[in-house]
Amino acid sequence: MRFWSMSPERNKPRTILSWLFVSALFVLCGVLGVLQYRLIGEVSDAARERLRGSLRASLNRFSSDFNTELSTAARAILPVNSPDVQAVEAALAARYEQWKTTARRHQVFRRVAIAEPRENALVLRSLDLNTGALETTEWPESWSLLKQRLERMAWPEDRDGRPPGPPPERDALVFEVPIFGSPRPGPPRPPFGRREIAWLVFEANVPYVRDTLLPEMLQRDLADYQVAVVTKANPPRVIYESDPDDARKISGSADASVSFFDVQYETRQTGPPMRGRGPGGIPPGGPGPGFSPGPGSGRWQMYVRNRAGSLEAVVTRARRLNLALTTGVLLLLAASVAALIRFTQRAQKLAELQMGFVAGVSHELRTPLAVIHTAGYNLQGKMAHNPAQVERYGVLIQKESGRLTDLVEQVLRFAGAEAGRLIHEPEPLSVESVIDDTMESSKAVIDDSHCVIEKAIEPGLPLILGDPMALKHALQNLLSNAAKYGTKGSNWIGIFASRATDHGRTMVEIRVADRGPGIPADEQEQIFDPFFRGQRAVQDQVHGTGLGLNLVKKIVEAHGGTIRCGGPRRHHTGEERADEGRRIHRADSRGRRGIGMSARILLVEDEPGLVLTLSDLLTMEGYTVESATDGPTGLARAAGEAFDLIVLDVMLPGKSGLEVCRELRHRGKDVPVLMLTAKSQLVDRVVGLKIGADDYLTKPFEAPELLARIEALLRRAKKEKLAPVGRFQFGNVEVDFEKGDVSKGGVPVSLAGKELELLRYLVDHRGNVVSRDELLEGVWEYQPGVSSRTIDVHVAWLRQKLEENPQNPKFIHTVRGVGYRFSG
């Protein structure tokens, strides 16, 4: 329910600020989402690089540890300080047995042998790993490439600039360690200062490496990755795979790879043995591995991929998870904001409805009190000697006091309904008796609206169980609404009761109908809400509290029934009321006109009681009173007729008093306006005065105060109608009408005689709209040949001479279709 004090125009700035705040919140959420998206992207990139760096470090550490494992084992077996091959053979078995008993991984080698160059042939002496004996054997087929390489190294003069043999990567399982003898006579020959007298050859034990060594090392460094190890030979040979079914997939979509199985040893010797080296150019403890092999060096290649997928997939999954969490948080924030907005709007709406209810109740209380108070004042005077008037006022007082009683009872019933005390002990009732009692109690309302009641009750209806007073109140409310609001164009009301069944259950259906225009479809779901009033009722300023239909609904539901608008429905062992659509409408009600006296007053008031009492009051004071009972009629009479004063109610059907006052001022009517209203808040009075009202009086009021305010307004208006001014100034224009002098900014301006007369007439009627007919009569006195076009030309000349911008005049305004208005 919205009244003028809570109009959309007044709430518009607050609404705009609310929506701006909401928009800012959603924009902020969007900005946070974008920033979070970018931040997550940067974090994901950093996480990807960190994972790659960590993986690369783990791979390098693994490669280094594996190479160290093999080179350490080889160094432990290799004899030291042996001047020739015979000494090497003699010490090899002992060193192997010693290493075998002390080493934890003594099964790392499958075969150990010495390759000795003898008379242009490379002899292979294999070590029996069980007995420690050396015996000459044939070269294994798998060592053929190694043999070719060693032969070229043993007889370098036969190389002819060619490499020493196939690359060691092709010898996937075999590596050799050179054994250096005493230096050759003469100057050192690059690249060695000592000569290679033999090579100690090792072949890796693939089953042990695959089943024991690699799993142990991978568990330590790469437990979260799938691993595949292959040789670099062509075609490659699979050495190890952590997930046999995915070996090819791993090598094809690996996150990273590393080369290993690259045993490094010292081969660089350009002069005499370096300090700290043992005989034969070998560092103490034998040749050791170099821990910085070149990129891509090694006989084997290991491919790794994260077990959760590729490294990119892991990062992407983490990024998506972060985005999902962030999006969820932002959505939750947005949903919270939306819920907050919704709850705030509902709270504001409820507050507006409650404030409207308070305003409506205030009006419903103040208006009857004003009628009763004014009637009592009138009865103290001459009215007391007129029995007919006394009787009339008695009926009026009784009617208005009944309105107050009904209002108080309705408010109390609503409070009782909210507290759950709506009905008392139910009892068996006859539907027909309830309807008859209701029609009897509503007789006055029905008679006032001149309605015809059509009643149709099906014979033999079963008794219903209910509270007779509550049911009567509900039916009375529906009949009253039908009589007041649903009889435009047809004063017919129907009330029907019939038997109905639904799924074998016996029910009673009660229907109240009228032939009014109906309730708008978008309001039918709200008409039973507390404090709600339809838009038409608000626009027409129809009085009410918005509680009646809500009470009806609560009463029906308390009896186990249902109710709806627009058509009948059934319910079980209760009652059903379907109130057909109604259009809220107030009929005109005129008060008694007084005889013509000193001032003519227009009273615009929709309450018949106030029209009667105020008309009598003002008539007794010697005023001529005319009345109108709705906004459009009051505006038409005030704009089209001459009145000395207008007494204007704020809440009027069709058009509010504020709108009537605003429209009158817009049309140039400066007749004094005294507003009467039940709204007593300061903001209401300020708004009324700002739109053009001259005074404001709150109901209920004292009659002497009303009369004093009317006299003051009439006296003020009379003073304003003094003789025409002799001197006048507007803007930077000064006019002396007595001397005929006009200046603008101190510079004299020449005006023709009719121009000066026209200006004087407009100044004398400043603030009012002057029609062209008035100007023809007042300035030109209907001279022959003078038309409205002549007036327009003279006005244009005045604007040209006196206005700063003739195209956009500040003082002489055109009122389309009427005439001109001077503002200054």
C-alpha positions in Angstrom: 0.0 0.0 0.0 1.6 3.2 -1.1 0.5 6.7 -0.4 1.8 10.0 -1.8 4.2 10.4 1.1 5.8 7.1 0.0 5.6 7.8 -3.7 8.1 6.3 -6.2 9.4 9.8 -6.9 10.4 10.3 -3.3 12.0 6.8 -3.1 13.7 7.2 -6.5 17.0 8.5 -5.1 17.2 5.8 -2.5 16.3 3.2 -5.1 19.0 4.5 -7.5 21.6 4.4 -4.7 20.6 0.9 -3.8 20.9 -0.3 -7.3 24.2 1.5 -7.7 25.5 -0.2 -4.6 24.3 -3.6 -5.8 25.9 -3.0 -9.2 29.1 -2.0 -7.6 29.1 -5.2 -5.6 28.5 -7.3 -8.7 31.2 -5.4 -10.6 33.5 -5.9 -7.6 32.8 -9.6 -7.7 33.6 -9.6 -11.4 36.8 -7.7 -10.9 37.8 -10.1 -8.1 37.0 -13.0 -10.3 39.2 -11.6 -13.1 42.0 -10.8 -10.7 41.7 -14.2 -9.1 41.7 -15.9 -12.5 44.9 -14.1 -13.5 46.5 -14.8 -10.1 45.6 -18.5 -10.3 47.1 -18.5 -13.8 50.3 -17.0 -12.5 50.4 -19.3 -9.5 49.7 -22.2 -11.8 52.6 -21.2 -14.1 54.9 -20.8 -11.1 53.7 -24.2 -9.8 54.4 -25.8 -13.2 57.9 -24.4 -13.3 58.5 -25.4 -9.7 57.4 -28.9 -10.4 59.5 -29.1 -13.6 62.5 -27.8 -11.7 61.9 -30.2 -8.9 61.5 -33.1 -11.4 64.6 -32.1 -13.3 66.6 -32.0 -10.1 65.3 -35.4 -9.1 66.1 -36.8 -12.5 69.7 -35.4 -12.4 70.1 -36.7 -8.9 68.9 -40.1 -10.0 71.2 -40.2 -13.0 74.2 -39.1 -10.9 73.4 -41.7 -8.2 73.0 -44.5 -10.7 76.3 -43.7 -12.5 78.0 -43.4 -9.1 76.7 -46.7 -8.0 78.2 -48.4 -11.1 81.4 -46.5 -11.1 81.9 -47.1 -7.4 81.5 -50.8 -7.9 83.9 -50.8 -10.9 86.5 -48.8 -8.9 86.2 -51.3 -6.0 87.0 -54.2 -8.4 89.7 -52.5 -10.5 93.3 -53.5 -9.3 95.6 -50.6 -8.5 99.4 -50.1 -8.7 99.7 -52.9 -11.3 102.5 -52.3 -13.8 101.4 -54.9 -16.4 98.6 -57.2 -17.4 99.9 -60.2 -15.4 99.8 -58.1 -12.2 96.3 -57.0 -13.0 95.1 -60.6 -13.5 96.8 -61.6 -10.3 95.0 -58.9 -8.2 91.6 -59.0 -10.0 90.2 -62.1 -8.3 91.2 -61.0 -4.9 89.7 -57.5 -5.3 86.5 -59.0 -6.7 86.1 -61.4 -3.7 86.8 -58.6 -1.3 84.2 -56.4 -3.0 81.7 -59.2 -3.2 81.8 -59.8 0.6 81.6 -56.1 1.5 79.3 -54.6 -1.2 75.6 -54.5 -0.6 74.8 -54.6 -4.3 77.4 -57.2 -5.4 74.9 -58.6 -8.0 75.0 -55.5 -10.1 77.3 -57.1 -12.7 76.5 -60.1 -14.7 79.9 -60.6 -16.2 83.4 -59.2 -15.6 86.4 -59.6 -18.0 89.8 -58.3 -19.1 90.4 -57.3 -22.8 94.1 -57.7 -23.5 95.7 -56.7 -26.8 98.1 -59.6 -27.9 99.9 -59.7 -31.3 97.3 -57.8 -33.3 94.5 -59.7 -31.5 92.2 -58.7 -28.7 92.0 -61.5 -26.2 89.1 -61.7 -23.8 89.9 -63.2 -20.3 86.6 -63.7 -18.4 86.4 -63.8 -14.6 84.4 -66.7 -13.1 82.2 -64.9 -10.6 81.9 -68.0 -8.5 85.5 -69.3 -8.3 87.4 -66.0 -9.1 89.4 -67.8 -11.9 90.3 -66.1 -15.2 90.0 -68.1 -18.4 90.3 -67.1 -22.1 86.9 -67.1 -23.8 85.3 -66.1 -27.1 83.9 -62.7 -27.5 80.1 -62.8 -26.9 78.0 -61.8 -29.8 76.5 -59.0 -27.7 80.0 -57.5 -27.2 80.9 -57.3 -30.8 80.6 -53.6 -31.0 82.7 -53.2 -27.9 85.4 -55.4 -29.4 85.5 -53.2 -32.6 85.9 -50.1 -30.5 88.6 -51.5 -28.3 90.6 -52.8 -31.3 90.7 -49.4 -32.8 91.8 -48.0 -29.4 94.5 -50.7 -29.0 96.0 -50.0 -32.5 95.4 -46.3 -33.1 97.9 -46.2 -36.0 95.3 -48.1 -38.0 92.5 -45.7 -37.4 93.2 -43.5 -40.5 91.4 -40.6 -38.8 88.3 -42.6 -38.2 86.5 -42.7 -34.8 87.6 -45.6 -32.5 84.4 -47.5 -33.1 80.7 -47.4 -32.7 79.3 -45.0 -30.0 79.2 -46.5 -26.6 75.4 -45.9 -26.5 74.9 -48.9 -28.8 76.6 -51.1 -26.2 73.5 -50.9 -24.0 74.7 -53.1 -21.2 78.5 -53.1 -21.4 81.1 -50.5 -20.3 84.9 -50.7 -20.0 87.4 -49.1 -17.8 91.0 -48.6 -19.2 94.0 -50.0 -17.4 97.1 -47.9 -17.9 100.6 -49.2 -17.9 104.0 -47.6 -17.7 104.6 -44.6 -20.1 106.1 -45.3 -23.5 109.7 -44.2 -24.2 110.0 -40.8 -25.7 107.9 -37.6 -25.5 104.2 -38.0 -24.4 101.8 -38.7 -27.2 98.4 -37.1 -26.9 95.9 -37.7 -25.7 97.5 -39.9 -23.1 100.8 -39.7 -21.3 100.4 -43.3 -20.4 99.4 -46.2 -22.6 96.4 -48.4 -22.2 97.6 -52.0 -21.7 94.1 -53.5 -21.1 90.5 -52.8 -20.4 88.4 -54.1 -17.6 84.9 -54.9 -19.1 81.7 -55.0 -17.0 78.3 -56.1 -18.2 75.3 -55.0 -16.1 73.0 -57.5 -14.6 69.7 -56.4 -16.1 67.4 -58.5 -14.0 69.0 -57.3 -10.8 69.0 -53.7 -12.0 65.4 -54.0 -13.2 64.0 -55.8 -10.2 66.1 -54.3 -7.3 68.3 -51.4 -8.0 66.0 -49.2 -10.1 62.9 -49.7 -7.9 64.9 -48.8 -4.8 66.3 -45.6 -6.4 63.0 -44.6 -8.0 61.1 -45.1 -4.7 63.4 -42.6 -3.1 63.4 -39.9 -5.8 60.4 -40.5 -8.1 57.8 -42.3 -6.2 54.9 -40.1 -7.7 55.8 -40.8 -11.3 55.4 -43.5 -13.8 58.8 -44.6 -15.2 60.0 -46.3 -18.4 63.7 -47.0 -19.0 64.9 -47.9 -22.5 68.2 -48.3 -24.2 69.4 -45.8 -26.8 70.1 -48.6 -29.3 68.1 -48.8 -32.5 65.6 -50.3 -32.0 65.4 -49.4 -28.3 65.1 -52.2 -25.7 62.9 -51.8 -22.7 64.9 -52.2 -19.5 62.4 -51.2 -16.9 58.8 -50.1 -16.7 56.8 -49.2 -13.6 53.5 -49.7 -15.4 54.0 -52.3 -18.1 50.8 -51.5 -19.9 51.6 -47.8 -20.2 55.3 -48.0 -21.2 54.8 -46.7 -24.7 52.3 -44.1 -23.5 54.8 -42.8 -21.0 57.6 -42.5 -23.5 55.2 -40.7 -25.9 53.8 -38.3 -23.3 56.5 -38.0 -20.7 56.9 -34.9 -18.5 60.6 -35.2 -18.7 63.5 -37.6 -19.5 67.1 -38.1 -18.5 70.0 -40.1 -19.9 72.0 -42.3 -17.5 74.3 -45.3 -17.3 77.3 -43.2 -18.2 80.3 -44.3 -16.1 83.0 -41.6 -16.0 86.6 -42.2 -15.2 89.9 -40.2 -15.4 91.6 -40.5 -18.7 93.4 -37.2 -18.8 97.2 -37.6 -18.2 99.6 -35.2 -20.1 102.8 -35.6 -18.1 104.3 -37.4 -15.2 101.9 -38.8 -12.7 100.1 -36.0 -10.9 100.5 -35.5 -7.1 98.3 -37.9 -5.3 98.0 -40.4 -8.2 99.1 -43.8 -7.8 101.3 -45.8 -10.2 99.9 -46.2 -13.7 98.3 -42.7 -13.7 95.3 -43.9 -11.6 94.1 -41.7 -8.8 94.3 -43.2 -5.4 91.6 -45.7 -5.1 91.3 -46.2 -8.8 89.7 -44.2 -11.5 86.6 -42.4 -10.2 83.6 -41.2 -12.1 83.0 -37.7 -13.2 79.9 -36.3 -11.7 79.1 -33.9 -14.5 78.4 -35.9 -17.6 77.5 -34.0 -20.7 73.9 -33.4 -21.6 72.2 -36.4 -23.2 75.1 -38.7 -22.4 74.4 -42.2 -21.2 73.5 -45.6 -22.6 69.9 -45.6 -21.2 67.1 -43.1 -21.4 64.5 -42.8 -18.6 61.0 -41.2 -19.3 58.8 -40.1 -16.4 55.2 -39.0 -16.2 53.2 -38.0 -13.1 50.9 -40.7 -12.0 47.9 -38.3 -11.9 48.5 -37.7 -15.6 51.0 -35.5 -17.4 52.6 -32.7 -15.4 50.6 -30.2 -17.5 47.4 -32.1 -16.6 48.2 -32.0 -12.9 48.8 -28.3 -13.0 45.7 -27.8 -15.1 43.6 -29.9 -12.7 44.9 -27.9 -9.7 44.2 -24.7 -11.6 40.6 -25.8 -12.4 40.1 -26.8 -8.8 41.3 -23.4 -7.6 39.1 -21.7 -10.2 36.1 -23.9 -9.1 36.7 -23.0 -5.5 37.1 -19.3 -6.3 34.1 -19.3 -8.5 32.1 -21.1 -5.8 33.2 -18.5 -3.3 32.3 -15.6 -5.6 29.0 -17.3 -6.5 28.3 -17.7 -2.8 29.1 -14.1 -2.3 26.9 -13.1 -5.2 24.1 -15.3 -3.9 24.5 -13.8 -0.4 24.3 -10.3 -1.9 21.2 -11.3 -4.0 19.6 -12.9 -0.9 20.4 -9.8 1.1 18.9 -7.6 -1.6 15.8 -9.8 -1.7 15.4 -9.8 2.0 16.1 -6.1 2.2 13.5 -5.4 -0.5 11.0 -7.6 1.2 11.7 -5.9 4.5 11.4 -2.5 2.8 8.2 -3.6 1.2 6.8 -4.8 4.5 7.9 -1.6 6.2 6.1 0.4 3.5 3.0 -1.7 3.8 3.1 -1.3 7.6 3.7 2.5 7.3 0.9 2.6 4.8 -1.3 0.7 7.2 -0.5 3.1 9.9 -1.2 6.0 7.6 -4.5 4.4 6.5 -5.6 3.7 10.1 -4.6 7.2 11.0 -6.8 8.6 8.2 -9.7 6.2 9.1 -9.5 7.4 12.7 -9.0 11.1 12.1 -11.6 11.6 9.5 -14.6 10.3 11.6 -13.2 12.3 14.5 -13.1 15.4 12.4 -16.7 14.8 11.3 -17.9 14.2 14.8 -16.0 17.2 16.1 -17.3 19.6 13.5 -20.8 18.3 13.9 -20.6 19.0 17.7 -19.3 22.5 17.0 -22.2 23.2 14.6 -24.7 21.9 17.1 -23.6 24.5 19.6 -24.8 27.3 17.3 -27.9 27.9 15.3 -28.2 24.2 14.3 -29.4 23.3 17.8 -32.6 25.2 17.2 -33.4 23.2 14.0 -34.8 19.7 15.0 -34.3 18.4 11.5 -30.7 19.4 11.4 -30.2 18.0 14.9 -31.7 14.7 13.8 -29.5 14.7 10.7 -26.4 15.3 12.7 -27.4 12.6 15.2 -27.5 10.1 12.3 -24.2 11.4 11.1 -22.5 11.1 14.5 -23.9 7.6 14.9 -22.6 6.5 11.5 -19.1 7.9 12.1 -18.9 6.4 15.5 -19.9 3.1 14.0 -17.0 3.5 11.5 -14.6 4.0 14.4 -16.0 0.9 16.2 -15.6 -1.3 13.1 -12.1 0.0 12.5 -11.0 -0.8 16.1 -12.7 -4.2 16.0 -10.9 -5.0 12.7 -7.5 -4.0 14.1 -8.2 -6.1 17.3 -9.3 -9.1 15.2 -6.1 -8.8 13.2 -4.0 -8.7 16.4 -5.9 -11.7 17.6 -5.3 -13.6 14.4 -1.6 -12.9 14.6 -1.7 -14.3 18.2 -3.7 -17.4 17.1 -6.9 -16.3 18.8 -9.1 -16.0 15.7 -12.0 -18.3 16.5 -13.6 -19.6 19.6 -15.2 -23.0 20.2 -16.8 -24.1 16.9 -20.4 -25.3 16.8 -22.7 -26.9 14.2 -24.1 -24.2 12.0 -26.6 -23.9 9.2 -25.1 -22.2 6.2 -28.4 -20.5 5.3 -28.7 -19.0 8.8 -25.1 -17.6 8.7 -25.8 -16.0 5.3 -29.1 -14.5 6.4 -27.5 -13.1 9.6 -24.7 -11.6 7.5 -27.2 -10.0 5.0 -29.2 -8.5 7.9 -26.1 -6.9 9.5 -24.9 -5.6 6.1 -28.3 -4.1 5.3 -27.2 -0.5 5.8 -24.2 -0.9 3.4 -26.3 -2.7 0.8 -29.1 0.0 1.0 -26.6 2.8 0.6 -25.2 1.3 -2.5 -28.7 0.5 -3.9 -27.7 -3.1 -4.6 -29.9 -5.9 -5.5 -29.0 -9.2 -3.7 -29.6 -12.5 -5.4 -29.4 -15.4 -3.0 -29.4 -19.0 -4.0 -28.9 -21.8 -1.4 -29.2 -25.4 -2.4 -31.7 -27.3 -0.2 -30.6 -29.9 2.2 -27.0 -28.6 2.8 -25.2 -30.3 5.7 -24.3 -28.4 8.8 -20.9 -26.9 9.0 -18.7 -26.7 12.1 -17.5 -23.2 12.8 -17.5 -20.0 14.9 -20.7 -18.0 14.0 -19.2 -14.6 14.8 -16.0 -15.2 12.8 -17.9 -16.6 9.8 -20.3 -13.7 9.9 -17.5 -11.2 10.0 -15.8 -12.9 7.0 -19.0 -13.0 4.9 -19.9 -9.4 5.9 -16.5 -8.2 4.7 -17.0 -9.8 1.3 -20.6 -8.4 1.0 -19.4 -5.0 2.0 -16.6 -5.1 -0.6 -19.0 -6.2 -3.3 -21.4 -3.4 -2.4 -18.8 -0.7 -2.3 -16.4 -1.7 -5.1 -18.0 -4.1 -7.4 -21.3 -2.4 -8.4 -20.1 0.1 -11.0 -22.4 -0.4 -14.0 -24.5 -3.1 -12.3 -25.8 -2.9 -8.7 -26.1 -6.7 -8.5 -24.5 -8.9 -5.9 -24.9 -12.7 -5.8 -24.4 -15.0 -2.8 -24.6 -18.7 -3.5 -24.2 -21.9 -1.4 -24.2 -25.4 -2.8 -23.1 -29.0 -2.1 -20.0 -30.3 -3.7 -17.9 -33.4 -3.7 -14.2 -34.0 -4.2 -12.7 -37.5 -4.1 -15.8 -38.8 -2.3 -15.8 -36.1 0.3 -18.8 -33.9 1.1 -18.2 -30.2 1.0 -20.1 -26.9 1.1 -19.2 -24.1 -1.4 -20.1 -20.5 -0.7 -19.6 -17.9 -3.4 -20.0 -14.1 -3.3 -20.0 -12.6 -6.8 -20.5 -9.2 -8.4 -20.4 -7.9 -12.0 -17.7 -5.2 -11.5 -14.6 -4.8 -13.8 -12.6 -7.2 -11.6 -9.2 -7.2 -9.9 -6.1 -7.0 -12.2 -4.6 -10.5 -12.7 -1.2 -9.4 -11.3 -2.8 -8.4 -8.0 -5.0 -11.4 -7.4 -2.3 -13.4 -5.6 -1.6 -10.5 -3.3 -5.1 -9.3 -2.3 -5.1 -11.6 0.7 -1.7 -10.4 2.0 -1.9 -8.1 5.1 -1.7 -4.4 4.5 -1.9 -4.9 0.7 -4.1 -2.5 -1.3 -4.6 -2.6 -5.0 -3.0 0.0 -7.3 -6.4 1.3 -8.3 -7.3 1.9 -4.7 -4.1 3.7 -4.2 -4.5 5.9 -7.3 -8.2 6.6 -6.5 -7.2 7.4 -2.9 -9.9 5.0 -1.6 -9.7 4.7 2.2 -8.9 1.4 3.9 -6.5 -0.5 6.0 -5.7 -3.5 3.8 -6.6 -6.0 6.5 -10.2 -7.1 5.6 -9.4 -9.8 3.0 -6.4 -11.0 5.0 -8.7 -11.5 8.0 -11.2 -13.3 5.7 -8.5 -15.7 4.6 -7.3 -16.4 8.1 -10.9 -17.1 9.3 -11.6 -19.5 6.4 -8.3 -21.3 6.9 -8.9 -21.5 10.6 -12.1 -23.5 9.7 -10.2 -25.8 7.5 -11.3 -24.1 4.3 -9.7 -22.3 1.4 -10.4 -19.1 -0.5 -9.3 -17.6 -3.7 -10.2 -14.8 -6.1 -11.6 -15.4 -9.6 -13.7 -18.6 -9.3 -15.2 -21.2 -7.0 -13.1 -24.0 -5.4 -14.1 -26.8 -3.0 -13.0 -27.8 0.4 -13.8 -30.4 3.0 -16.4 -29.8 5.9 -15.7 -26.1 5.9 -16.6 -23.2 3.8 -15.3 -21.7 0.6 -15.6 -18.0 -0.5 -14.6 -16.9 -3.9 -14.7 -13.2 -4.3 -15.0 -12.3 -7.9 -12.8 -9.4 -9.2 -13.9 -6.0 -8.1 -12.8 -2.5 -9.1 -12.5 -0.1 -6.2 -14.7 2.9 -6.8 -16.2 5.7 -4.7 -19.4 7.3 -5.7 -19.9 11.1 -5.4 -21.7 12.5 -2.4 -22.5 16.2 -2.3 -23.1 18.3 0.7 -25.7 21.1 1.0 -24.9 24.3 -0.9 -25.0 27.6 0.9 -26.4 30.8 -0.5 -24.1 33.3 -2.2 -22.3 35.6 0.3 -19.0 37.6 0.5 -16.6 34.8 -0.8 -17.1 31.8 -3.0 -15.3 28.6 -1.7 -14.8 25.3 -3.4 -14.8 22.3 -1.0 -13.1 19.2 -2.5 -13.7 16.4 0.0 -14.8 12.8 -0.5 -16.2 12.1 3.0 -20.0 12.8 2.9 -19.9 13.6 6.7 -17.3 16.3 6.3 -18.9 17.7 3.2 -22.1 18.2 5.2 -20.6 19.6 8.4 -18.1 21.9 6.6 -20.7 23.2 4.2 -23.0 24.0 7.0 -20.1 25.6 9.0 -18.9 27.8 6.1 -22.5 28.7 5.1 -23.3 29.9 8.6 -20.2 32.1 8.3 -21.6 33.8 5.2 -19.6 32.0 2.5 -20.9 30.5 -0.7 -19.8 26.9 -0.7 -19.6 24.6 -3.8 -18.4 21.0 -3.4 -16.7 18.2 -5.4 -16.1 14.7 -4.1 -13.2 13.5 -6.3 -10.0 14.8 -7.7 -10.9 15.2 -11.4 -14.2 17.0 -10.7 -12.5 19.3 -8.2 -9.7 20.1 -10.7 -12.2 20.8 -13.5 -14.3 23.1 -11.3 -11.3 24.9 -9.8 -9.7 25.5 -13.2 -12.9 26.5 -15.0 -14.7 28.6 -12.5 -13.8 31.6 -10.3 -13.4 30.8 -6.6 -11.9 32.9 -3.9 -10.6 29.9 -2.0 -10.3 26.2 -2.3 -10.5 23.8 0.7 -8.8 20.7 -0.7 -8.6 17.2 0.9 -5.3 15.3 0.1 -6.7 11.7 -0.2 -9.2 11.9 -3.0 -10.5 9.3 -5.5 -9.2 9.6 -9.0 -6.6 12.2 -8.4 -5.0 13.2 -5.1 -5.2 16.7 -3.6 -1.5 17.1 -4.2 -1.9 16.4 -7.9 -4.9 18.8 -8.1 -2.9 21.6 -6.4 0.1 21.0 -8.6 -2.0 21.1 -11.7 -3.7 24.3 -10.7 -0.4 26.0 -10.1 0.9 24.7 -13.4 -2.1 26.2 -15.2 -1.3 29.6 -13.5 -4.2 29.6 -11.1 -3.1 31.5 -7.9 -6.3 31.0 -6.0 -5.6 30.3 -2.3 -5.6 26.6 -1.4 -6.1 25.3 2.1 -5.3 21.6 2.4 -7.1 19.2 4.8 -5.7 15.8 5.6 -5.3 13.1 8.2 -1.5 13.0 7.5 0.2 14.8 10.4 3.9 14.2 9.7 6.2 17.1 9.1 7.3 15.8 5.7 3.7 15.6 4.5 3.0 19.2 5.4 6.3 20.4 3.8 5.5 18.6 0.6 2.0 20.0 0.5 3.3 23.6 0.9 6.1 23.2 -1.6 3.8 22.1 -4.4 1.7 25.3 -4.0 -0.6 25.0 -1.1 -1.0 28.2 0.9 -1.9 26.5 4.2 -2.2 23.0 5.7 -4.6 21.8 8.4 -4.5 18.3 10.0 -7.7 16.4 10.9 -9.3 16.4 13.3 -9.2 20.2 13.6 -11.0 22.8 15.6 -13.7 24.7 13.7 -12.5 28.1 14.9 -9.0 27.4 13.7 -10.3 26.4 10.3 -12.4 29.6 10.0 -9.4 31.7 11.1 -7.2 30.2 8.5 -9.8 30.8 5.8 -10.2 34.4 6.8 -6.4 34.9 6.8 -6.0 33.4 3.4 -8.8 35.5 1.9 -7.4 38.6 3.6 -4.0 37.9 2.1 -5.4 37.4 -1.3 -7.3 40.6 -1.1 -4.1 42.5 -0.2 -2.3 41.1 -3.2 -5.0 42.6 -5.5 -3.9 46.2 -5.0 -3.5 48.9 -7.6 -1.1 48.4 -10.4 2.6 49.0 -9.6 4.2 52.3 -10.6 7.8 51.0 -10.7 9.0 47.5 -11.3 12.3 45.7 -11.7 13.0 42.2 -13.1 16.4 41.0 -13.8 18.5 44.0 -15.0 15.4 45.7 -16.4 13.9 48.7 -14.6 10.5 50.1 -15.6 8.8 53.3 -14.4 5.3 52.9 -15.7 4.3 56.4 -14.6 7.0 58.1 -16.6 7.2 55.5 -19.3 11.0 55.0 -18.8 12.5 51.6 -19.4 16.2 50.7 -19.0 18.1 47.5 -19.4 21.5 47.3 -17.6 21.3 51.0 -17.2 20.9 51.6 -20.9 17.6 53.2 -21.9 15.2 51.0 -24.0 12.6 52.5 -26.2 9.2 50.9 -26.0 6.2 51.8 -28.1 2.9 52.8 -26.3 1.2 49.4 -26.8 4.4 47.6 -25.8 4.5 49.4 -22.5 0.8 48.8 -21.9 1.2 45.1 -22.7 4.2 44.9 -20.4 2.2 46.6 -17.6 -0.7 44.3 -18.0 1.5 41.3 -17.8 3.4 42.6 -14.7 0.1 43.4 -13.0 -1.0 39.8 -13.6 2.4 38.3 -12.9 2.3 34.6 -12.0 -1.0 34.1 -13.7 -1.7 32.9 -17.2 -3.3 35.7 -19.2 -5.2 34.5 -22.3 -5.1 36.3 -25.6 -8.7 37.3 -25.2 -7.9 39.0 -21.9 -5.1 40.9 -23.6 -7.3 41.9 -26.5 -9.8 43.3 -24.0 -7.5 44.7 -21.4 -4.8 46.3 -23.6 -6.4 46.8 -27.0 -10.0 47.1 -25.8 -11.1 45.1 -28.9 -9.9 47.6 -31.4 -10.9 46.8 -35.0 -8.2 45.0 -37.0 -6.4 43.7 -33.9 -6.1 39.9 -33.7 -4.2 37.4 -31.6 -1.4 37.6 -34.1 -0.9 41.3 -33.2 -0.4 40.2 -29.5 2.1 37.6 -30.5 4.1 40.2 -32.5 4.1 42.7 -29.6 5.2 39.9 -27.2 8.1 39.0 -29.6 9.2 42.7 -29.7 9.2 42.8 -25.9 11.3 39.7 -25.7 13.7 41.0 -28.3 14.2 44.3 -26.3 14.1 43.0 -22.7 15.1 39.3 -22.6 18.7 38.3 -22.5 17.9 35.3 -24.8 14.6 36.0 -26.7 14.7 32.3 -28.0 14.6 31.1 -24.4 12.8 33.8 -22.4 13.2 34.0 -18.7 10.3 36.4 -17.8 7.7 36.3 -20.6 6.6 32.7 -21.1 4.2 31.3 -23.6 1.5 28.9 -22.3 0.6 26.8 -25.4 -3.0 27.0 -26.3 -3.8 29.6 -23.7 -1.7 32.8 -23.7 1.2 34.2 -21.7 2.5 34.3 -18.2 5.0 36.8 -16.7 7.5 35.5 -14.1 9.6 38.1 -12.4 
